[in-house]
Amino acid sequence: MRKFRYILFILAVALAAFFFKFSFFWNRGSETISSAKSASPDQTCEKHETLCDCGREHVDGRAERSQDRRRELSEVIEKSANDAHQFGQWMTAVKQDSELSSDAILEGVELAKVRKASMLKLMKEAPEESLELAISWADYQSLPKQVRDFVETPFSERGDFSVFPNCGGLGAEEQVQVGDSHGVSVGGVHYESTAFGRRENITTKENTPIQGIHLDGLAVVRTTPLQLLSAEDSAALKGVFPIANKDVSLDFLSGEPITSTAVIALGGGKLFYFASEAELNQTNQKLQKLDELPGPHTGAQVIFLQASGAEGEDSPSSGLNWEMLESNAQLQASS
């Protein structure tokens, strides 16, 4: 009987010890999970998910990375603007000299080299801002060749705007769209390009009016088919590019007489005369709408069906025939 009681005592002690250990480790585990969930961001793992498999909640890093990106871009724009300002001051000063000294040209070369580095970065990362800081047609023509070699070249031609879709991943299930690449081919030369605005959403277009700047194999294309020219650029380009109008006293869009100073635009290597900016804007809007049609052979290039080249040749004298142009564009899109 005594032996039986002893065995019961041993079993009771063992069972009590088991429950004590179980309760201890259970409480420790709960405290660990609770502390992990309340951990500060600097105690979390390196994953980017809001809740990862470590069981810890932490701040999503994407918003912070986006802020860093905007800050870096702001610094690039500010640096480019400062470099452009320094170069602009030099251009203003040398315009007053009838003959440039070798020292003045050397100073211009050094300033242009500094500006070139920041401009290339701006063309890649903020293409729209690069066009705002780009050198004008008139200023480009006035530069000595030694300096011109280190600045972006403005251009206007009929060329190809190409879109190259990019996908990441190997298998069909793994492919992720990472953004399209773009290229520009003008005058038999191909340039890499960074698209922005409406050009991010259009397909490849061939033989289309292209205006923009290029530098060291990189090009930025303006979003509008026709570029409004300043009075200085208009004067500098007369005689450089042929005129699209048959009669420069008549508006290219409407064919009505131009009763005040003409508004001159550049597109595809031709000069277009309009009665006002309203007519130019209307023309650009219609051409941009045609660019939305699918296919490489349709879009803004239809304007050249009525813009043959030189003044006096077969070009519109009674305004654009939009019905004919739109019909041609639709035919090309469906072919």
TAHUQUI-V418677 format. One record per residue. RES is the residue in three letters. SS is DSSP state (~ for helix, > for strand, _ for the rest). BURIAL is # if it has 16 or more other ideal C-beta (glycine too) atoms within 10 Angstrom, else .. Layout:
# TAHUQUI-V418677
{{RES & SS & BURIAL} {RES & SS & BURIAL}}
This chain:
# TAHUQUI-V418677
{{MET & _ & .} {ARG & ~ & .} {LYS & ~ & .} {PHE & ~ & .} {ARG & ~ & .} {TYR & ~ & .} {ILE & ~ & .} {LEU & ~ & .} {PHE & ~ & .} {ILE & ~ & .} {LEU & ~ & .} {ALA & ~ & .} {VAL & ~ & .} {ALA & ~ & .} {LEU & ~ & .} {ALA & ~ & .} {ALA & ~ & .} {PHE & ~ & .} {PHE & ~ & .} {PHE & ~ & .} {LYS & ~ & .} {PHE & ~ & .} {SER & ~ & .} {PHE & ~ & .} {PHE & ~ & .} {TRP & ~ & .} {ASN & ~ & .} {ARG & ~ & .} {GLY & ~ & .} {SER & ~ & .} {GLU & ~ & .} {THR & ~ & .} {ILE & ~ & .} {SER & ~ & .} {SER & ~ & .} {ALA & ~ & .} {LYS & ~ & .} {SER & _ & .} {ALA & _ & #} {SER & _ & .} {PRO & ~ & .} {ASP & ~ & .} {GLN & ~ & .} {THR & _ & #} {CYS & _ & .} {GLU & _ & .} {LYS & _ & .} {HIS & _ & .} {GLU & _ & .} {THR & _ & .} {LEU & > & .} {CYS & _ & .} {ASP & _ & .} {CYS & _ & .} {GLY & _ & .} {ARG & _ & #} {GLU & > & .} {HIS & _ & #} {VAL & _ & .} {ASP & _ & .} {GLY & _ & #} {ARG & ~ & .} {ALA & ~ & .} {GLU & ~ & .} {ARG & ~ & .} {SER & ~ & .} {GLN & ~ & .} {ASP & ~ & .} {ARG & ~ & .} {ARG & ~ & .} {ARG & ~ & .} {GLU & ~ & .} {LEU & ~ & .} {SER & ~ & .} {GLU & ~ & .} {VAL & ~ & #} {ILE & ~ & #} {GLU & ~ & .} {LYS & ~ & #} {SER & ~ & #} {ALA & ~ & .} {ASN & ~ & .} {ASP & ~ & #} {ALA & ~ & #} {HIS & ~ & .} {GLN & ~ & .} {PHE & ~ & #} {GLY & ~ & .} {GLN & ~ & .} {TRP & ~ & #} {MET & ~ & #} {THR & ~ & .} {ALA & ~ & .} {VAL & ~ & #} {LYS & _ & .} {GLN & _ & .} {ASP & _ & .} {SER & _ & .} {GLU & _ & .} {LEU & _ & #} {SER & _ & .} {SER & ~ & .} {ASP & ~ & .} {ALA & ~ & #} {ILE & ~ & #} {LEU & ~ & .} {GLU & ~ & #} {GLY & ~ & #} {VAL & ~ & .} {GLU & ~ & .} {LEU & ~ & #} {ALA & ~ & #} {LYS & ~ & .} {VAL & ~ & .} {ARG & ~ & #} {LYS & ~ & #} {ALA & ~ & .} {SER & ~ & #} {MET & ~ & #} {LEU & ~ & #} {LYS & ~ & .} {LEU & ~ & #} {MET & ~ & #} {LYS & ~ & .} {GLU & ~ & #} {ALA & _ & #} {PRO & ~ & #} {GLU & ~ & .} {GLU & ~ & #} {SER & ~ & #} {LEU & ~ & #} {GLU & ~ & .} {LEU & ~ & #} {ALA & _ & #} {ILE & _ & #} {SER & _ & .} {TRP & ~ & #} {ALA & ~ & #} {ASP & ~ & #} {TYR & ~ & #} {GLN & ~ & .} {SER & ~ & #} {LEU & _ & #} {PRO & _ & .} {LYS & ~ & .} {GLN & ~ & .} {VAL & ~ & #} {ARG & ~ & #} {ASP & _ & .} {PHE & _ & #} {VAL & _ & #} {GLU & _ & #} {THR & > & .} {PRO & > & #} {PHE & > & #} {SER & > & #} {GLU & > & #} {ARG & > & #} {GLY & > & #} {ASP & > & #} {PHE & > & #} {SER & > & #} {VAL & > & #} {PHE & > & .} {PRO & _ & .} {ASN & _ & .} {CYS & > & .} {GLY & > & .} {GLY & _ & .} {LEU & _ & .} {GLY & _ & .} {ALA & _ & .} {GLU & _ & .} {GLU & _ & .} {GLN & _ & .} {VAL & > & .} {GLN & > & .} {VAL & _ & .} {GLY & _ & .} {ASP & _ & .} {SER & > & .} {HIS & > & #} {GLY & > & #} {VAL & > & #} {SER & > & #} {VAL & > & #} {GLY & _ & .} {GLY & _ & .} {VAL & > & .} {HIS & > & .} {TYR & > & #} {GLU & > & .} {SER & > & #} {THR & _ & #} {ALA & _ & #} {PHE & _ & #} {GLY & ~ & .} {ARG & ~ & .} {ARG & ~ & #} {GLU & ~ & .} {ASN & ~ & .} {ILE & _ & #} {THR & _ & #} {THR & _ & #} {LYS & > & #} {GLU & > & #} {ASN & > & #} {THR & > & #} {PRO & > & #} {ILE & > & #} {GLN & > & #} {GLY & > & #} {ILE & > & #} {HIS & > & #} {LEU & > & #} {ASP & _ & .} {GLY & _ & .} {LEU & > & #} {ALA & > & #} {VAL & > & #} {VAL & > & #} {ARG & _ & #} {THR & _ & #} {THR & _ & #} {PRO & _ & #} {LEU & _ & #} {GLN & > & #} {LEU & > & #} {LEU & _ & #} {SER & _ & .} {ALA & ~ & .} {GLU & ~ & .} {ASP & ~ & #} {SER & ~ & #} {ALA & ~ & .} {ALA & ~ & #} {LEU & ~ & #} {LYS & > & .} {GLY & _ & .} {VAL & _ & .} {PHE & > & #} {PRO & > & .} {ILE & > & #} {ALA & _ & #} {ASN & _ & #} {LYS & _ & #} {ASP & _ & #} {VAL & _ & #} {SER & _ & .} {LEU & > & #} {ASP & _ & #} {PHE & _ & #} {LEU & _ & #} {SER & _ & #} {GLY & _ & .} {GLU & _ & .} {PRO & > & .} {ILE & _ & #} {THR & _ & .} {SER & _ & .} {THR & _ & .} {ALA & _ & #} {VAL & > & #} {ILE & > & #} {ALA & > & #} {LEU & > & #} {GLY & > & #} {GLY & _ & #} {GLY & _ & #} {LYS & > & #} {LEU & > & #} {PHE & > & #} {TYR & > & #} {PHE & > & #} {ALA & _ & #} {SER & _ & #} {GLU & ~ & .} {ALA & ~ & .} {GLU & ~ & #} {LEU & ~ & #} {ASN & ~ & #} {GLN & ~ & .} {THR & ~ & #} {ASN & ~ & #} {GLN & ~ & .} {LYS & ~ & #} {LEU & ~ & #} {GLN & ~ & #} {LYS & ~ & .} {LEU & ~ & #} {ASP & ~ & #} {GLU & _ & .} {LEU & _ & #} {PRO & _ & .} {GLY & _ & .} {PRO & _ & #} {HIS & _ & #} {THR & _ & #} {GLY & _ & #} {ALA & ~ & #} {GLN & ~ & #} {VAL & ~ & #} {ILE & ~ & #} {PHE & ~ & #} {LEU & ~ & .} {GLN & _ & #} {ALA & _ & #} {SER & _ & .} {GLY & _ & .} {ALA & _ & .} {GLU & _ & .} {GLY & _ & .} {GLU & _ & .} {ASP & _ & .} {SER & _ & #} {PRO & _ & #} {SER & _ & .} {SER & _ & .} {GLY & _ & .} {LEU & _ & #} {ASN & _ & .} {TRP & ~ & .} {GLU & ~ & .} {MET & ~ & .} {LEU & ~ & #} {GLU & ~ & .} {SER & ~ & .} {ASN & ~ & #} {ALA & ~ & #} {GLN & ~ & .} {LEU & ~ & .} {GLN & ~ & #} {ALA & ~ & #} {SER & ~ & .} {SER & _ & .}}
